[in-house]
Amino acid sequence: MSGISGRLIKGSIWLSFSRAIVNGLATLSTFILAWNLTPSDFGVVALGMTILLIVSTVTELSLAEALIRHEAPKDSHFSAAFTLNATRGLLLALFFAGFAWPAARLFDEPRLTGVMLALGLSVFMSGLTNPRRIMLQRDLIFWQEFVLAVSQKLTGFIAAVTIAIIYHSYWALVIGTLVTQATNVVVSYLVLPFWPRITFRHMREFFSFSAWLTAGQIVNTLNWRFDYLLVGKMLGGTSLGYYSVGSNLAMMPTREATLPLTQTIYPGFANIQHDPPRLAAAYQRVQALVAAVALPAGIGVAVVVDPLVRLTLGEKWAPIIFIIQALASVFALQTLGSLVQPLGMAKGETRLLFIRDTQMFAVRVPIMVAGLLFAGLPGVVLGRVFTGLFSALVNMILVRRLIGVTVLAQLRANSRALVSAGVMAAGVSFASHHLAYAADKPALALQLATIVALGGFLYCATTFLLWELMRRPDGPETEIRNILGKMLARLRPVGSAPAAKQTEK
């Protein structure tokens, strides 16, 4: 396990660097675009992206996951994956070209025609990506992933921001997506050269693994994306713009704080799938670490979002404050069971994941529709809060079935993080309530910095106080200490190690 753990930690460090850059660019891009575009601009692109995600997922072949789990993939497997992906991309591009005008009529949004045509080109380019790049994840090698992630985000950022500042047009969002996808294709072949052939071999082999996984992805995407179509159709583009931006910003802190860890999980679990005790122990360790990072990130943003939005986006975006407050905490709490997806995939239980997704779809749709009909956009948001918490419980029950770890044991492993996040939220809310209202930007920035620092101190202090009181049990604190120790060891001067050994002698 030590070899795998070491590679996972090294991979997490590479991904942490890349996500820090990507997250910084994404945040800066969101702020610049929000200043230069309108909620309606975000709404029309969100509508097109939602249709793209649903159609893409319905036709998703899950070839990357099949290649990771394959014991010895050959060049013919990669060529077959390229052929299938390219064929799918071409068919989807043709579908988008034919559906662009009817979609614009359906949603009474003329601008949607051009957006759909451009997104069709984007999905075609995505089908041309180098299939061998998935081996970087399989072999737990992540520096090339760093190059891929940073290069595509940087080019997309430059394109989107330039067009937004010059033209103030929703095309900034669309062209940014196209440039990002084009960069992804080109760089994928530069970091890992491969010349694919056209072949349809291994189709049965691919589909035998991916059938249930693809079915689950279809249901899951419909489950978590149909509300965008619902809001766009019933409430209009402006409401959809608020909903889309608010949801993305609410998800960002949890996603960006945990992605360096979660992106390495599936190949790590797959490597030890045949050793149940090690798999169960690895799951508990990683899940507790993910939650320890996600809870302060998500809940912390929820309690400071009011001054954050007013300072960075301006008063015109004030309606998204409630959306972020409600959803950011839920996204963080969902990490208590979110790793069941890579766990189930590693164990080959894709049918079980499909059943879970179908059941959640049956629960979520009527709740979201009822919320919209009775309370409009706030009702949709509250529906997402309820179903999000319910899905976290369902995931923890599924973890118990897969590896035998009870729900109570899972909660116990996260008890210090949960208590610390509660103390942080209470302390920051109390301080915010008693601080004087800041009208000007400098005072607002100072107020925001103060409560963020207070929240970070309260969370860290409470966590390590509880850890000491519980006599330093194994958990996230141990993992963080080990990771920091490895990082510091790499930063030591070259001559210090021999000196230390000589002292020991």
PAMIBA-588425 format. One record per residue (C-alpha): residue in one letter; chain; y, z, x. Coordinates in Angstrom, 2 decimals. Layout:
N
- rest:kette:y:z:x
- A:A:Y:Z:X
...
//
This chain:
505
- rest:kette:y:z:x
- M:A:0.00:0.00:0.00
- S:A:2.31:0.66:2.91
- G:A:2.41:-3.02:3.90
- I:A:3.20:-4.11:0.36
- S:A:5.73:-1.29:-0.08
- G:A:7.45:-2.27:3.14
- R:A:7.73:-5.89:2.07
- L:A:8.95:-4.85:-1.38
- I:A:11.64:-2.66:0.17
- K:A:12.66:-5.42:2.58
- G:A:12.73:-7.88:-0.32
- S:A:14.79:-5.46:-2.38
- I:A:17.31:-5.17:0.46
- W:A:17.70:-8.96:0.67
- L:A:18.02:-9.18:-3.09
- S:A:20.49:-6.30:-3.11
- F:A:22.75:-8.23:-0.75
- S:A:22.45:-11.39:-2.80
- R:A:22.98:-9.60:-6.11
- A:A:26.01:-7.78:-4.70
- I:A:27.59:-11.14:-3.89
- V:A:26.40:-12.84:-7.07
- N:A:27.44:-9.88:-9.22
- G:A:30.86:-9.78:-7.61
- L:A:31.38:-13.49:-8.20
- A:A:30.06:-13.24:-11.77
- T:A:32.36:-10.34:-12.60
- L:A:35.37:-12.00:-11.02
- S:A:34.52:-15.26:-12.79
- T:A:34.27:-13.50:-16.16
- F:A:37.67:-11.88:-15.70
- I:A:39.39:-15.11:-14.56
- L:A:37.80:-17.18:-17.33
- A:A:38.63:-14.55:-19.95
- W:A:42.29:-14.66:-18.91
- N:A:42.43:-18.47:-19.01
- L:A:40.17:-19.26:-22.00
- T:A:40.02:-18.08:-25.60
- P:A:37.20:-16.26:-27.44
- S:A:36.60:-19.50:-29.35
- D:A:35.97:-21.34:-26.05
- F:A:33.32:-18.81:-25.12
- G:A:31.91:-19.07:-28.62
- V:A:31.26:-22.82:-28.59
- V:A:29.57:-22.68:-25.17
- A:A:27.54:-19.62:-26.20
- L:A:26.34:-21.57:-29.24
- G:A:25.19:-24.47:-27.07
- M:A:23.58:-22.14:-24.52
- T:A:21.72:-20.31:-27.28
- I:A:20.26:-23.56:-28.58
- L:A:19.37:-24.50:-25.00
- L:A:17.62:-21.19:-24.37
- I:A:15.64:-21.34:-27.59
- V:A:14.51:-24.95:-27.09
- S:A:13.77:-24.36:-23.39
- T:A:11.70:-21.30:-24.13
- V:A:9.78:-22.97:-26.94
- T:A:8.69:-25.62:-24.43
- E:A:8.36:-23.26:-21.42
- L:A:5.11:-23.78:-19.48
- S:A:5.19:-20.56:-17.37
- L:A:4.04:-22.51:-14.32
- A:A:5.78:-20.22:-11.85
- E:A:3.86:-17.17:-13.09
- A:A:0.60:-19.14:-13.00
- L:A:1.23:-20.16:-9.37
- I:A:2.03:-16.59:-8.34
- R:A:-1.19:-15.31:-9.86
- H:A:-3.32:-18.17:-8.45
- E:A:-5.40:-16.99:-5.49
- A:A:-4.98:-20.14:-3.36
- P:A:-2.62:-22.80:-4.79
- K:A:-2.70:-26.17:-3.00
- D:A:-0.18:-28.99:-2.69
- S:A:-1.78:-30.67:-5.69
- H:A:-0.96:-27.59:-7.79
- F:A:2.70:-27.77:-6.77
- S:A:2.86:-31.51:-7.42
- A:A:1.30:-31.00:-10.85
- A:A:3.84:-28.25:-11.59
- F:A:6.69:-30.56:-10.54
- T:A:5.35:-33.38:-12.72
- L:A:5.03:-31.17:-15.77
- N:A:8.48:-29.61:-15.27
- A:A:10.19:-32.96:-14.70
- T:A:8.53:-34.50:-17.77
- R:A:9.54:-31.55:-19.88
- G:A:13.13:-31.72:-18.57
- L:A:13.43:-35.40:-19.40
- L:A:12.09:-34.92:-22.94
- L:A:14.47:-32.01:-23.55
- A:A:17.44:-34.03:-22.27
- L:A:16.58:-36.80:-24.74
- F:A:16.21:-34.24:-27.53
- F:A:19.64:-32.76:-26.78
- A:A:21.19:-36.23:-26.75
- G:A:19.77:-36.92:-30.21
- F:A:20.53:-33.46:-31.65
- A:A:24.10:-33.14:-30.33
- W:A:25.92:-34.68:-33.28
- P:A:23.76:-33.07:-36.03
- A:A:24.25:-29.66:-34.36
- A:A:28.02:-30.15:-34.35
- R:A:27.90:-30.97:-38.07
- L:A:25.60:-28.05:-38.86
- F:A:27.88:-25.47:-37.24
- D:A:31.11:-27.32:-38.15
- E:A:32.14:-27.41:-34.48
- P:A:33.06:-30.90:-33.15
- R:A:33.26:-29.66:-29.56
- L:A:29.56:-28.81:-29.65
- T:A:28.60:-32.52:-29.30
- G:A:29.88:-32.80:-25.72
- V:A:28.55:-29.35:-24.82
- M:A:25.05:-30.29:-26.01
- L:A:25.05:-33.56:-24.04
- A:A:26.09:-31.75:-20.85
- L:A:23.51:-29.01:-21.32
- G:A:20.84:-31.68:-21.82
- L:A:21.69:-32.98:-18.36
- S:A:21.47:-29.42:-17.03
- V:A:17.97:-28.86:-18.37
- F:A:16.86:-32.22:-16.92
- M:A:18.07:-31.15:-13.48
- S:A:16.28:-27.81:-13.81
- G:A:13.00:-29.69:-14.16
- L:A:13.49:-31.23:-10.70
- T:A:13.61:-27.90:-8.85
- N:A:11.19:-27.44:-5.95
- P:A:8.06:-25.74:-7.37
- R:A:7.07:-24.38:-3.95
- R:A:10.01:-21.98:-4.00
- I:A:7.92:-19.64:-6.16
- M:A:5.77:-18.96:-3.09
- L:A:8.69:-17.08:-1.61
- Q:A:8.25:-14.47:-4.34
- R:A:4.45:-14.57:-4.12
- D:A:4.54:-13.85:-0.38
- L:A:7.36:-11.32:-0.82
- I:A:9.78:-13.36:1.34
- F:A:13.30:-13.16:0.01
- W:A:15.85:-14.36:2.56
- Q:A:15.54:-17.91:1.19
- E:A:16.09:-16.49:-2.31
- F:A:19.29:-14.98:-0.92
- V:A:20.46:-18.44:0.22
- L:A:19.53:-20.00:-3.13
- A:A:21.16:-17.36:-5.30
- V:A:24.40:-17.12:-3.33
- S:A:24.89:-20.86:-2.79
- Q:A:24.42:-21.83:-6.43
- K:A:26.58:-19.01:-7.73
- L:A:29.35:-19.76:-5.25
- T:A:29.55:-23.48:-6.09
- G:A:29.40:-22.79:-9.83
- F:A:32.10:-20.15:-9.48
- I:A:34.45:-22.48:-7.60
- A:A:33.96:-25.30:-10.12
- A:A:34.37:-23.12:-13.23
- V:A:37.39:-21.17:-12.00
- T:A:39.17:-24.30:-10.72
- I:A:38.84:-26.10:-14.05
- A:A:39.76:-22.99:-16.05
- I:A:42.97:-22.41:-14.08
- I:A:44.05:-26.06:-14.11
- Y:A:42.98:-27.22:-17.58
- H:A:42.36:-24.00:-19.58
- S:A:39.39:-25.73:-21.19
- Y:A:35.92:-24.61:-22.31
- W:A:34.61:-27.37:-20.03
- A:A:35.07:-24.90:-17.21
- L:A:32.02:-23.01:-18.49
- V:A:29.99:-26.21:-18.96
- I:A:30.78:-27.83:-15.61
- G:A:30.21:-24.53:-13.85
- T:A:26.70:-24.53:-15.31
- L:A:26.06:-28.14:-14.21
- V:A:27.26:-27.53:-10.66
- T:A:25.15:-24.37:-10.42
- Q:A:22.03:-26.24:-11.53
- A:A:22.65:-29.18:-9.17
- T:A:23.08:-26.80:-6.23
- N:A:19.87:-25.02:-7.19
- V:A:17.89:-28.29:-7.04
- V:A:19.31:-29.43:-3.69
- V:A:19.07:-26.09:-1.89
- S:A:15.51:-25.41:-3.17
- Y:A:14.28:-28.38:-1.10
- L:A:16.41:-27.47:1.92
- V:A:15.07:-23.91:2.29
- L:A:11.44:-24.92:1.71
- P:A:10.83:-28.67:2.29
- F:A:8.30:-30.30:-0.02
- W:A:7.70:-33.87:-1.18
- P:A:6.00:-33.75:-4.60
- R:A:3.72:-36.44:-6.02
- I:A:3.37:-37.44:-9.65
- T:A:0.07:-36.02:-10.93
- F:A:-1.22:-34.40:-14.10
- R:A:-4.13:-32.56:-12.49
- H:A:-4.75:-28.85:-13.10
- M:A:-3.22:-28.94:-16.60
- R:A:-6.10:-27.01:-18.15
- E:A:-5.92:-24.49:-15.31
- F:A:-2.21:-23.92:-15.89
- F:A:-2.40:-23.75:-19.65
- S:A:-5.32:-21.31:-19.69
- F:A:-3.03:-18.72:-18.10
- S:A:0.28:-19.65:-19.66
- A:A:-0.66:-20.28:-23.30
- W:A:-0.20:-16.72:-24.56
- L:A:2.66:-16.06:-22.16
- T:A:4.53:-19.12:-23.42
- A:A:3.89:-18.13:-27.03
- G:A:5.28:-14.68:-26.27
- Q:A:8.36:-16.15:-24.62
- I:A:9.00:-18.32:-27.67
- V:A:8.91:-15.35:-30.01
- N:A:10.85:-13.16:-27.58
- T:A:13.66:-15.70:-27.19
- L:A:13.91:-16.23:-30.92
- N:A:13.88:-12.47:-31.28
- W:A:16.76:-11.83:-28.89
- R:A:18.78:-15.02:-29.45
- F:A:18.67:-15.82:-33.15
- D:A:21.50:-13.35:-33.75
- Y:A:23.84:-15.60:-31.75
- L:A:23.09:-18.47:-34.14
- L:A:23.47:-16.09:-37.07
- V:A:26.87:-14.83:-35.91
- G:A:28.06:-18.34:-35.02
- K:A:27.07:-19.76:-38.41
- M:A:28.20:-16.86:-40.63
- L:A:31.20:-15.42:-38.76
- G:A:32.56:-18.36:-36.75
- G:A:33.28:-19.23:-33.14
- T:A:35.80:-16.48:-32.41
- S:A:33.43:-13.70:-33.52
- L:A:30.65:-15.34:-31.54
- G:A:32.91:-15.42:-28.49
- Y:A:33.54:-11.68:-28.76
- Y:A:29.83:-11.04:-29.37
- S:A:28.69:-13.23:-26.48
- V:A:31.13:-11.87:-23.89
- G:A:30.59:-8.28:-25.04
- S:A:26.81:-8.61:-24.87
- N:A:26.90:-10.21:-21.42
- L:A:29.23:-7.56:-20.01
- A:A:27.12:-4.80:-21.58
- M:A:23.98:-6.19:-19.98
- M:A:25.53:-6.87:-16.59
- P:A:25.58:-3.34:-15.07
- T:A:21.93:-2.60:-15.91
- R:A:20.74:-6.08:-14.97
- E:A:22.59:-6.28:-11.67
- A:A:21.76:-2.73:-10.64
- T:A:18.02:-3.18:-11.18
- L:A:17.32:-6.87:-10.50
- P:A:16.82:-6.41:-6.73
- L:A:13.92:-4.11:-7.61
- T:A:12.50:-5.77:-10.71
- Q:A:12.46:-9.26:-9.19
- T:A:9.92:-8.07:-6.61
- I:A:7.72:-6.20:-9.08
- Y:A:5.46:-8.89:-10.52
- P:A:4.10:-10.20:-7.20
- G:A:3.72:-6.60:-6.03
- F:A:1.72:-5.62:-9.13
- A:A:-0.32:-8.83:-8.89
- N:A:-1.39:-7.93:-5.35
- I:A:-2.97:-4.64:-6.51
- Q:A:-4.11:-5.64:-10.01
- H:A:-7.75:-4.85:-9.22
- D:A:-7.03:-1.26:-8.10
- P:A:-6.11:0.70:-11.30
- P:A:-5.15:4.02:-9.63
- R:A:-2.83:2.30:-7.15
- L:A:-1.39:0.12:-9.91
- A:A:-0.67:3.14:-12.12
- A:A:0.92:5.05:-9.24
- A:A:3.00:2.04:-8.20
- Y:A:4.21:1.50:-11.76
- Q:A:5.34:5.12:-12.18
- R:A:7.16:5.15:-8.84
- V:A:8.99:1.87:-9.36
- Q:A:9.80:2.46:-13.04
- A:A:11.32:5.87:-12.29
- L:A:13.42:4.34:-9.51
- V:A:14.60:1.52:-11.80
- A:A:15.62:3.98:-14.53
- A:A:17.38:6.25:-12.02
- V:A:19.58:3.30:-11.04
- A:A:19.95:1.75:-14.52
- L:A:20.90:4.86:-16.49
- P:A:24.09:5.72:-14.58
- A:A:25.04:2.04:-14.39
- G:A:24.65:1.28:-18.10
- I:A:25.74:4.59:-19.58
- G:A:28.51:4.90:-17.02
- V:A:30.03:1.58:-18.08
- A:A:29.72:2.59:-21.74
- V:A:31.90:5.68:-21.24
- V:A:34.61:3.98:-19.13
- V:A:34.73:0.62:-20.90
- D:A:37.95:1.23:-22.85
- P:A:40.30:1.39:-19.84
- L:A:38.10:-1.12:-17.99
- V:A:38.50:-3.86:-20.62
- R:A:42.19:-3.20:-21.20
- L:A:42.87:-3.33:-17.46
- T:A:40.76:-6.35:-16.51
- L:A:40.69:-8.56:-19.61
- G:A:43.76:-7.59:-21.57
- E:A:44.40:-6.51:-25.14
- K:A:43.15:-9.78:-26.70
- W:A:39.61:-8.74:-25.74
- A:A:39.87:-5.21:-27.18
- P:A:37.33:-6.01:-29.99
- I:A:34.51:-6.18:-27.40
- I:A:34.99:-2.51:-26.41
- F:A:32.81:-1.28:-29.27
- I:A:30.15:-3.91:-28.49
- I:A:29.91:-2.83:-24.86
- Q:A:29.93:0.88:-25.73
- A:A:27.02:0.42:-28.13
- L:A:24.88:-1.96:-26.12
- A:A:25.35:-0.91:-22.48
- S:A:23.65:2.44:-23.04
- V:A:20.80:0.83:-24.99
- F:A:20.14:-1.72:-22.24
- A:A:19.95:1.14:-19.75
- L:A:17.56:3.19:-21.91
- Q:A:15.32:0.16:-22.42
- T:A:14.44:0.23:-18.71
- L:A:12.21:3.23:-19.50
- G:A:9.57:0.71:-20.56
- S:A:10.88:-2.66:-19.47
- L:A:8.43:-3.07:-16.58
- V:A:5.58:-3.48:-19.05
- Q:A:6.22:-7.25:-18.91
- P:A:5.33:-7.75:-15.21
- L:A:2.62:-5.10:-15.56
- G:A:0.94:-6.95:-18.43
- M:A:1.29:-10.30:-16.65
- A:A:-0.26:-8.90:-13.47
- K:A:-3.24:-7.61:-15.46
- G:A:-3.59:-10.90:-17.32
- E:A:-2.85:-9.24:-20.70
- T:A:-0.53:-12.01:-21.88
- R:A:-2.07:-12.01:-25.37
- L:A:-1.16:-8.35:-25.76
- L:A:2.43:-9.10:-24.74
- F:A:2.54:-11.88:-27.33
- I:A:1.39:-9.49:-30.07
- R:A:4.12:-7.05:-29.06
- D:A:6.79:-9.76:-29.16
- T:A:5.63:-10.95:-32.58
- Q:A:5.72:-7.45:-34.01
- M:A:9.22:-6.85:-32.65
- F:A:10.37:-10.16:-34.13
- A:A:9.10:-9.10:-37.56
- V:A:11.02:-5.82:-37.26
- R:A:14.23:-7.15:-35.74
- V:A:15.06:-10.15:-37.94
- P:A:15.45:-8.33:-41.28
- I:A:17.38:-5.49:-39.65
- M:A:19.86:-7.85:-38.00
- V:A:20.33:-9.94:-41.16
- A:A:20.88:-6.80:-43.25
- G:A:23.36:-5.48:-40.69
- L:A:25.39:-8.67:-40.81
- L:A:25.39:-8.89:-44.61
- F:A:26.45:-5.25:-45.11
- A:A:28.79:-4.65:-42.17
- G:A:29.54:-7.95:-40.43
- L:A:29.67:-8.00:-36.64
- P:A:29.51:-4.17:-36.26
- G:A:26.36:-4.23:-38.39
- V:A:24.74:-6.74:-36.03
- V:A:25.61:-4.54:-33.06
- L:A:24.19:-1.40:-34.71
- G:A:21.06:-3.36:-35.59
- R:A:20.63:-4.19:-31.92
- V:A:21.03:-0.52:-31.00
- F:A:18.26:0.56:-33.36
- T:A:15.84:-2.22:-32.46
- G:A:16.55:-1.79:-28.75
- L:A:15.58:1.88:-28.82
- F:A:12.52:1.08:-30.93
- S:A:11.39:-1.61:-28.46
- A:A:11.66:0.90:-25.59
- L:A:9.25:3.20:-27.42
- V:A:6.87:0.30:-28.15
- N:A:6.89:-0.69:-24.47
- M:A:6.04:2.83:-23.33
- I:A:3.14:2.94:-25.79
- L:A:1.93:-0.38:-24.39
- V:A:2.13:1.01:-20.84
- R:A:-0.17:3.83:-21.92
- R:A:-2.67:1.27:-23.15
- L:A:-2.51:-0.81:-19.97
- I:A:-2.70:1.88:-17.27
- G:A:-3.36:5.15:-19.13
- V:A:-0.02:6.85:-18.42
- T:A:1.08:8.73:-21.55
- V:A:4.52:8.38:-23.10
- L:A:5.22:12.05:-22.33
- A:A:4.31:11.50:-18.68
- Q:A:6.63:8.50:-18.52
- L:A:9.50:10.53:-20.00
- R:A:8.75:13.43:-17.67
- A:A:9.03:11.12:-14.65
- N:A:12.53:10.16:-15.83
- S:A:13.65:13.60:-17.00
- R:A:16.08:14.25:-14.14
- A:A:17.73:10.85:-14.56
- L:A:18.03:11.33:-18.33
- V:A:19.56:14.81:-18.02
- S:A:21.90:13.70:-15.24
- A:A:23.08:10.69:-17.25
- G:A:23.76:13.00:-20.21
- V:A:25.81:15.37:-18.05
- M:A:27.72:12.41:-16.58
- A:A:28.51:10.96:-20.03
- A:A:29.62:14.33:-21.40
- G:A:31.82:15.09:-18.39
- V:A:33.49:11.68:-18.31
- S:A:34.07:11.67:-22.10
- F:A:35.63:15.15:-21.93
- A:A:37.89:14.15:-19.03
- S:A:38.91:10.86:-20.70
- H:A:39.79:12.68:-23.91
- H:A:42.13:15.06:-22.09
- L:A:43.81:12.50:-19.83
- A:A:47.18:11.21:-20.96
- Y:A:47.22:7.63:-22.30
- A:A:48.18:5.21:-19.51
- A:A:50.40:2.38:-20.71
- D:A:51.08:0.53:-17.44
- K:A:48.48:-1.19:-15.24
- P:A:48.79:0.97:-12.09
- A:A:48.38:4.20:-14.08
- L:A:45.45:2.71:-15.99
- A:A:43.78:1.65:-12.73
- L:A:44.23:5.15:-11.30
- Q:A:42.81:6.70:-14.46
- L:A:39.81:4.37:-14.34
- A:A:39.14:5.10:-10.66
- T:A:39.34:8.85:-11.36
- I:A:36.82:8.91:-14.19
- V:A:34.46:6.53:-12.34
- A:A:34.48:8.83:-9.30
- L:A:33.94:11.84:-11.56
- G:A:30.99:10.16:-13.27
- G:A:29.35:9.22:-9.97
- F:A:29.76:12.76:-8.64
- L:A:28.36:14.39:-11.78
- Y:A:25.30:12.13:-11.87
- C:A:24.42:12.49:-8.19
- A:A:25.11:16.22:-8.07
- T:A:23.09:16.97:-11.20
- T:A:20.18:14.80:-10.06
- F:A:19.82:16.42:-6.66
- L:A:20.41:19.92:-8.04
- L:A:17.54:19.42:-10.47
- W:A:15.42:17.93:-7.68
- E:A:15.99:21.01:-5.52
- L:A:15.31:23.39:-8.43
- M:A:12.02:21.56:-9.09
- R:A:11.10:21.91:-5.38
- R:A:11.58:18.28:-4.43
- P:A:8.78:16.55:-6.35
- D:A:7.93:12.92:-5.62
- G:A:10.21:10.65:-7.59
- P:A:13.25:8.38:-7.34
- E:A:15.01:10.77:-4.99
- T:A:12.10:10.49:-2.54
- E:A:12.11:6.70:-2.83
- I:A:15.87:6.53:-2.25
- R:A:15.58:8.82:0.77
- N:A:12.80:6.65:2.22
- I:A:14.73:3.42:1.60
- L:A:17.86:4.84:3.22
- G:A:15.75:6.09:6.14
- K:A:14.31:2.62:6.72
- M:A:17.74:1.02:6.46
- L:A:19.26:3.50:8.93
- A:A:16.35:2.99:11.32
- R:A:17.10:-0.75:11.38
- L:A:20.75:-0.04:12.16
- R:A:20.05:2.19:15.17
- P:A:20.83:0.79:18.64
- V:A:17.88:-0.87:20.32
- G:A:17.77:1.62:23.17
- S:A:17.69:4.70:20.97
- A:A:14.04:4.37:19.92
- P:A:12.56:4.46:23.44
- A:A:14.83:7.34:24.27
- A:A:13.54:9.25:21.29
- K:A:9.94:8.59:22.33
- Q:A:10.68:9.74:25.87
- T:A:12.15:12.97:24.52
- E:A:9.02:13.61:22.49
- K:A:6.90:13.26:25.65
//
